[in-house]
Structure formats: structure tokens, C-alpha cells
């Protein structure tokens, strides 16, 4: 029997819809009714998920990772804590003793007493949606919290010595006009001792409100590389394209995605993956019904290569068999350009420069027919 040891649960509610965010979310019109409908959705989705698991020979194992994303999960409050505790118990979903249980939190959208209740059912890691410590830029992102809320949040999690990650964004509108200094922002954040940073480049469509005020690709590249070098100098490992951690504080949940492992998912627009069956599924937003995609062997192979290259997992050159010599040659070329390193075990890892042009490097592999 194949096991599911990780679960992503999507909470779709926010107090406000920021102008840049493309995750599925909505503002509750009637909190009690909307939360009740969401709970019914999860109950229905779980039954449908059980059917999918049975058809493909899967069962639940004690969860090694549980990730509560959104939306703004910290808004779920005491009602959510009680519901999820009962939901896990009634469906015999157990947490492993060392389970990494992450909850996303936004500044101005949490209460200490409620967080204590969530910790009582296992939450032991937080992801804080900060994005910027520049108040003017934060307003352009349509964030409704104040910079005071941001620092109050950082101070709270720092004083309680929590295991927490901080989200930052690069390539933000008006960055050039305002001469944004991301390193200075990060320096301020470091005073609160986060164990992890997620640093994402903003990606939007051309109908985005501030599309004309986005910085150039050259600006973004310079910003990304400066941030990467800065955080590495401060002791953080650049272990994935957008993620940096102190040693032994990598996101165990996200590592499972990058290793192409099985990860279950529940909630509107949440996406799960049954690795052994090469089966990806995504929940519809308005009803507990899933769309299912079956990957071919070559599609799965390509995805594993891509995921390995975008993280510190890296590629085992010897695993390419008769193509290993060709891969050694291209790896040597990448090394000379400062895009990759190859260790004594013949494992290939990209550098920060390599991460930045990952898609271009994948094209190199295509052109040499190392992948199809």
C-alpha cells in the first residue's frame, strides 16, 4: 500500500484582495456562513479524496508535514482550530511525532491567544507574509496592514522564539523610482532572527494595475543576485530558487514537492500529487470535485529533472547512463560560467546565478537531447 505522509490544506479567505495576488481567495461576506460552507467543502472533498486513494492503492500514514496555506489561514481563528482538530481526529489523520505543521500568517490578521490554541493541536512553524518593509511600496501592493503591524508581528514571533519564515518579494512596482533597497529591508528583518526566508520575484499579467511601473529584467536580476549573496553571507543556505534557510531549517513540506514526492491536498484550487502513479489533481474552487492529470513517463522524468535542478537536491550525473558523458561536458561548461558546481559524488547543483536562468539551462539539456 502506497502512503500519503504530507498534506496541503488551502484556506481561501482574506480580509482584502491584494492587487498582485493570483492565489484563489475571497473576502467572506458572512463569516459564519462562509466558514460553514468551507467546512462542508472539506468534508466532501475528503470523501472524494478517499475514493481517489482507494482506486490508486493509497492510504494515509501519520503526517510528516501539514501545511495550512491561503488566503490568510490565521483568520480561521478558534472556529477553525476546533474544526480542524475534529476533522483530523474523525478521519483518523494522525500527526507524526516530528510533524512539521506550518501555518501562514499575515500582519494584522492574528491574535496571540488564538495562535496558542493552534499550537495546542500541533502548529510549530509559521510563514509570515511580509513582502516588503518599505511602507510606500507596501501600499502600492495594496496591502491593508501598516508597517507598524509588520514590525509588531516580527517582534512577537521573535520574542516567542518561534520557528518562522518571512516572505519577501522582488521586482515590485515603483522599485526603481523609489530606489528600493531590499538588502536594507532584509537587514532589518534579520534583527528578529527568522529561520527561513522565501524571496519571490513578482509575476503578473499585463493587465496588472502597476504593470507599467515594474522594473526592468536587468533590475530584477541585479536585485535577486544581491539578495542571494547577502543572505548567504548571513549564514542562510540558498537551497531552492526562491528559498533560504538556516542549516536544518529548510521547509520539509516544500522539499517534498521539489523531490517530486507524494503530497495530498484539500481545499478550493489546492493541487496534490500521487508520485508513484504520476497523477496530479486540482480541486475546483466552488465544489469538492477534482480535475485529474496523468503524467506520461517522459513528462514525469522531465519534471523530476526540473525540480531537482531548482533545489539543492541536484542531479546525479551517473543516473543519466549513456548520456552521462554529455551531461558531464555541459556541467563543466556551466561550472566555468559560475552557473553550477559538481561535487565529488558527481552530483550537479546550480548556483544562485544558475537558478536565475534555470529555464535557459533546461533548454541546453533539450538541445543536447539529454531530455525529451
C-alpha positions as CSV (number, residue, x, y, z in Angstrom):
1,X,0.0,0.0,0.0
2,X,1.4,3.4,-1.0
3,X,1.4,6.1,1.7
4,X,0.5,9.8,1.9
5,X,2.6,11.4,4.5
6,X,2.1,15.1,3.6
7,X,-1.0,17.2,3.3
8,X,-1.6,20.8,2.0
9,X,-4.8,22.4,3.1
10,X,-6.0,25.6,1.4
11,X,-7.9,28.2,3.4
12,X,-9.4,30.6,0.8
13,X,-10.4,33.7,2.9
14,X,-8.7,37.1,3.2
15,X,-9.8,40.4,4.7
16,X,-8.8,42.1,1.5
17,X,-7.8,41.0,-2.0
18,X,-4.4,42.5,-2.8
19,X,-3.9,43.6,-6.4
20,X,-0.9,41.4,-7.2
21,X,-2.0,38.0,-5.7
22,X,-3.2,35.3,-8.1
23,X,-3.9,32.6,-5.5
24,X,-7.6,31.6,-5.2
25,X,-9.1,33.6,-2.3
26,X,-12.2,35.6,-1.4
27,X,-13.4,38.0,1.3
28,X,-16.1,36.4,3.5
29,X,-19.4,38.2,3.2
30,X,-20.9,36.4,6.2
31,X,-18.1,34.8,8.2
32,X,-20.2,32.2,10.0
33,X,-22.0,31.0,6.9
34,X,-18.9,31.2,4.6
35,X,-16.8,29.2,7.1
36,X,-19.5,26.6,7.5
37,X,-19.7,26.2,3.7
38,X,-15.9,25.8,3.6
39,X,-16.1,23.1,6.3
40,X,-18.7,21.3,4.3
41,X,-16.5,21.6,1.2
42,X,-13.6,20.0,3.1
43,X,-15.8,17.1,4.4
44,X,-17.0,16.5,0.8
45,X,-13.5,16.8,-0.6
46,X,-12.1,14.3,1.9
47,X,-14.7,11.6,0.8
48,X,-13.8,12.2,-2.8
49,X,-10.1,12.1,-1.9
50,X,-10.6,8.7,-0.1
51,X,-12.2,7.4,-3.3
52,X,-9.2,8.5,-5.4
53,X,-6.8,7.0,-2.9
54,X,-8.6,3.6,-2.9
55,X,-8.7,3.5,-6.6
56,X,-4.9,4.0,-6.8
57,X,-3.8,1.9,-3.8
58,X,-3.0,4.7,-1.3
59,X,-3.6,5.1,2.4
60,X,-2.8,7.8,5.0
61,X,0.3,7.4,7.1
62,X,1.0,9.7,10.1
63,X,1.6,13.1,8.5
64,X,5.2,14.2,8.5
65,X,4.2,17.6,7.1
66,X,1.0,19.6,7.2
67,X,0.8,22.9,5.5
68,X,-2.1,25.3,6.1
69,X,-1.9,27.9,3.3
70,X,-4.2,30.5,1.8
71,X,-5.6,33.0,1.7
72,X,-4.9,34.0,5.3
73,X,-5.2,30.9,7.5
74,X,-4.6,32.9,10.7
75,X,-8.1,34.3,10.1
76,X,-9.7,30.9,10.6
77,X,-9.5,31.6,14.4
78,X,-10.8,29.4,17.2
79,X,-13.6,28.1,15.0
80,X,-11.0,26.8,12.5
81,X,-8.9,25.2,15.3
82,X,-11.9,23.3,16.7
83,X,-13.0,22.2,13.2
84,X,-9.6,21.0,12.1
85,X,-8.9,19.2,15.3
86,X,-12.2,17.3,14.9
87,X,-11.6,16.9,11.2
88,X,-8.2,15.2,11.7
89,X,-9.5,13.0,14.5
90,X,-12.7,11.9,12.9
91,X,-10.9,11.0,9.7
92,X,-8.1,9.2,11.5
93,X,-5.5,11.6,10.2
94,X,-2.6,11.4,12.7
95,X,0.4,13.7,13.0
96,X,3.8,12.0,13.3
97,X,5.8,13.0,16.4
98,X,8.1,15.1,14.4
99,X,5.5,16.5,12.1
100,X,6.3,20.0,10.6
101,X,2.9,21.8,10.8
102,X,3.1,25.2,9.1
103,X,0.5,28.0,9.3
104,X,0.6,31.1,7.1
105,X,0.1,34.4,9.0
106,X,-0.4,37.9,7.7
107,X,0.5,41.0,9.7
108,X,-2.6,42.5,11.4
109,X,-4.5,39.2,11.0
110,X,-3.7,37.2,14.1
111,X,-4.3,37.1,17.8
112,X,-1.9,35.7,20.4
113,X,-4.5,33.7,22.2
114,X,-5.7,32.1,19.0
115,X,-2.2,31.2,17.9
116,X,-1.7,29.5,21.2
117,X,-4.8,27.4,20.6
118,X,-3.4,26.4,17.2
119,X,-0.1,25.4,18.7
120,X,-2.0,23.1,21.1
121,X,-3.0,20.9,18.1
122,X,0.5,20.9,16.6
123,X,1.3,24.1,14.7
124,X,5.1,24.5,15.2
125,X,6.2,26.6,12.2
126,X,4.9,29.9,10.7
127,X,5.2,31.6,7.3
128,X,4.8,35.4,7.6
129,X,3.5,37.3,4.5
130,X,5.7,40.4,4.9
131,X,6.6,41.1,1.2
132,X,8.3,44.5,1.9
133,X,9.4,46.6,4.9
134,X,9.1,49.7,2.8
135,X,5.8,51.4,3.7
136,X,5.3,53.1,0.4
137,X,5.9,50.0,-1.7
138,X,3.7,48.0,0.6
139,X,0.8,50.5,-0.2
140,X,1.4,50.1,-3.9
141,X,0.9,46.3,-3.4
142,X,-2.5,47.2,-1.9
143,X,-1.6,45.7,1.5
144,X,-4.1,46.7,4.1
145,X,-1.8,46.3,7.2
146,X,0.5,49.0,8.3
147,X,4.3,48.8,8.7
148,X,3.6,49.0,12.4
149,X,1.6,45.8,12.1
150,X,4.6,44.2,10.3
151,X,7.1,45.0,13.0
152,X,4.7,44.0,15.7
153,X,4.3,40.7,14.0
154,X,8.1,40.2,13.6
155,X,8.7,41.2,17.2
156,X,6.0,38.8,18.5
157,X,7.4,35.7,16.7
158,X,10.9,36.7,17.6
159,X,10.2,37.1,21.3
160,X,8.5,33.7,21.4
161,X,11.5,32.2,19.7
162,X,9.2,30.6,17.1
163,X,10.4,28.7,14.0
164,X,9.2,31.2,11.3
165,X,9.8,32.1,7.7
166,X,9.5,35.6,6.2
167,X,8.2,36.2,2.7
168,X,9.7,38.9,0.6
169,X,9.0,39.9,-3.0
170,X,11.4,41.3,-5.6
171,X,10.7,43.1,-8.9
172,X,8.0,45.2,-7.2
173,X,6.3,48.2,-8.9
174,X,8.0,51.5,-8.4
175,X,11.2,49.8,-7.1
176,X,13.4,51.8,-9.5
177,X,11.6,55.1,-9.0
178,X,11.8,54.7,-5.2
179,X,15.3,53.2,-5.4
180,X,14.2,50.3,-3.2
181,X,17.0,48.9,-1.1
182,X,15.9,45.2,-0.4
183,X,19.2,44.5,1.4
184,X,18.4,47.2,3.9
185,X,14.9,45.7,4.4
186,X,16.4,42.3,4.9
187,X,18.9,43.7,7.4
188,X,16.0,45.0,9.5
189,X,14.2,41.7,9.3
190,X,17.3,39.8,10.4
191,X,17.2,41.5,13.8
192,X,14.1,39.3,14.5
193,X,16.0,36.0,13.8
194,X,13.8,34.3,11.3
195,X,15.0,30.8,10.5
196,X,13.9,31.0,6.8
197,X,13.3,33.5,4.0
198,X,11.2,32.9,0.9
199,X,12.1,35.5,-1.7
200,X,9.9,35.5,-4.8
201,X,10.1,37.5,-8.0
202,X,6.7,39.1,-8.7
203,X,4.9,37.6,-11.7
204,X,1.8,39.3,-13.0
205,X,-0.1,39.6,-16.3
206,X,-0.1,42.7,-18.5
207,X,-3.4,43.9,-17.1
208,X,-1.8,44.3,-13.6
209,X,-2.6,47.8,-12.2
210,X,1.0,48.8,-12.0
211,X,2.4,46.9,-14.9
212,X,4.0,50.0,-16.5
213,X,5.8,50.6,-13.2
214,X,7.5,47.2,-12.9
215,X,11.3,47.4,-13.0
216,X,13.3,46.0,-15.9
217,X,14.7,42.4,-16.1
218,X,18.2,43.8,-15.6
219,X,17.0,45.5,-12.3
220,X,15.3,42.3,-11.1
221,X,18.4,40.1,-11.9
222,X,20.7,42.5,-10.0
223,X,18.2,42.6,-7.1
224,X,17.9,38.8,-7.0
225,X,21.7,38.2,-7.1
226,X,22.4,40.8,-4.5
227,X,19.8,39.4,-2.1
228,X,21.1,35.8,-2.7
229,X,24.7,36.8,-1.9
230,X,23.6,38.9,1.1
231,X,21.6,36.1,2.7
232,X,24.3,33.6,2.1
233,X,26.8,35.9,3.8
234,X,24.4,35.9,6.8
235,X,24.5,32.1,7.1
236,X,21.4,31.2,5.1
237,X,21.6,28.3,2.7
238,X,20.2,29.1,-0.8
239,X,18.6,25.7,-1.1
240,X,15.9,26.4,-3.7
241,X,15.4,29.1,-6.4
242,X,13.3,31.3,-4.0
243,X,14.2,29.9,-0.6
244,X,16.9,30.4,2.0
245,X,17.2,28.8,5.4
246,X,19.5,28.5,8.4
247,X,21.0,25.0,8.5
248,X,18.4,22.3,9.3
249,X,15.5,24.7,8.9
250,X,14.5,24.0,5.3
251,X,10.8,23.7,4.7
252,X,10.2,20.0,4.9
253,X,6.9,20.3,3.2
254,X,8.1,22.2,0.2
255,X,11.1,19.8,-0.1
256,X,8.6,17.1,-0.8
257,X,7.4,19.0,-3.9
258,X,10.9,19.5,-5.1
259,X,11.7,15.9,-4.6
260,X,8.6,15.0,-6.7
261,X,7.2,13.1,-3.7
262,X,3.5,12.3,-3.0
263,X,1.7,15.3,-1.3
264,X,-2.0,15.2,-0.6
265,X,-4.2,18.3,-1.0
266,X,-7.6,19.5,0.1
267,X,-9.4,22.8,-0.4
268,X,-10.5,25.1,-3.2
269,X,-7.9,25.2,-6.1
270,X,-5.4,23.1,-4.0
271,X,-3.2,20.8,-6.0
272,X,-2.0,17.4,-4.9
273,X,0.3,14.8,-6.5
274,X,0.4,11.0,-6.2
275,X,4.0,10.4,-7.3
276,X,4.0,6.6,-7.7
277,X,1.1,6.9,-10.1
278,X,2.3,10.1,-11.7
279,X,-1.1,11.6,-11.1
280,X,-1.7,15.2,-10.4
281,X,-5.1,16.5,-9.2
282,X,-6.6,20.0,-8.6
283,X,-9.7,20.9,-6.7
284,X,-12.4,23.0,-8.3
285,X,-13.0,26.3,-6.4
286,X,-16.7,26.1,-5.9
287,X,-17.4,22.3,-5.4
288,X,-15.4,19.4,-4.0
289,X,-14.6,18.0,-7.4
290,X,-11.1,17.5,-8.8
291,X,-9.6,17.7,-12.2
292,X,-7.1,14.8,-12.7
293,X,-4.0,14.8,-14.9
294,X,-2.0,11.6,-15.6
295,X,1.7,12.3,-16.5
296,X,3.5,10.2,-19.0
297,X,6.8,8.6,-18.1
298,X,8.7,11.3,-20.1
299,X,6.7,14.1,-18.5
300,X,7.4,12.8,-15.1
301,X,11.1,12.4,-15.9
302,X,11.3,16.0,-17.2
303,X,9.5,17.3,-14.1
304,X,11.9,15.4,-11.7
305,X,14.9,16.9,-13.5
306,X,13.5,20.4,-13.4
307,X,12.6,20.1,-9.7
308,X,16.0,18.7,-8.8
309,X,17.8,21.5,-10.6
310,X,15.7,24.2,-8.9
311,X,16.8,23.0,-5.5
312,X,19.8,21.7,-3.6
313,X,18.7,18.2,-4.3
314,X,20.7,18.5,-7.6
315,X,21.2,15.9,-10.3
316,X,23.1,12.6,-10.1
317,X,25.1,12.7,-13.3
318,X,25.7,9.0,-13.3
319,X,21.9,8.4,-13.4
320,X,21.8,9.5,-17.0
321,X,23.5,6.3,-18.1
322,X,24.9,6.6,-21.6
323,X,24.2,10.3,-21.6
324,X,26.4,10.9,-18.5
325,X,29.4,11.9,-20.6
326,X,27.4,14.5,-22.4
327,X,26.0,15.8,-19.1
328,X,29.5,16.0,-17.7
329,X,30.5,18.1,-20.6
330,X,27.7,20.6,-20.2
331,X,28.1,20.6,-16.4
332,X,31.8,21.6,-16.9
333,X,30.6,24.4,-19.2
334,X,28.1,25.6,-16.6
335,X,30.8,25.5,-13.9
336,X,33.1,27.7,-15.9
337,X,30.4,30.3,-16.2
338,X,29.7,30.2,-12.5
339,X,26.2,28.6,-13.0
340,X,26.8,25.3,-11.3
341,X,29.1,23.1,-9.2
342,X,29.8,19.4,-9.3
343,X,30.7,17.7,-6.1
344,X,33.0,14.6,-5.6
345,X,30.0,12.3,-5.9
346,X,29.3,13.7,-9.4
347,X,26.2,15.5,-8.3
348,X,25.3,18.7,-10.2
349,X,24.0,21.7,-8.3
350,X,23.1,25.1,-9.7
351,X,24.4,28.3,-8.1
352,X,22.4,31.4,-7.5
353,X,23.3,32.6,-11.0
354,X,22.2,29.2,-12.3
355,X,18.9,29.4,-10.5
356,X,18.2,32.8,-12.1
357,X,18.4,31.3,-15.7
358,X,17.1,27.8,-14.9
359,X,14.7,27.8,-18.0
360,X,17.6,28.6,-20.3
361,X,19.7,25.8,-18.8
362,X,16.9,23.4,-19.3
363,X,17.0,24.4,-23.0
364,X,20.7,23.4,-23.0
365,X,19.6,19.9,-21.9
366,X,16.9,19.8,-24.6
367,X,19.3,20.9,-27.3
368,X,21.7,18.1,-26.4
369,X,18.8,15.7,-26.4
370,X,19.6,14.7,-22.8
371,X,15.9,15.1,-22.1
372,X,12.9,14.9,-24.4
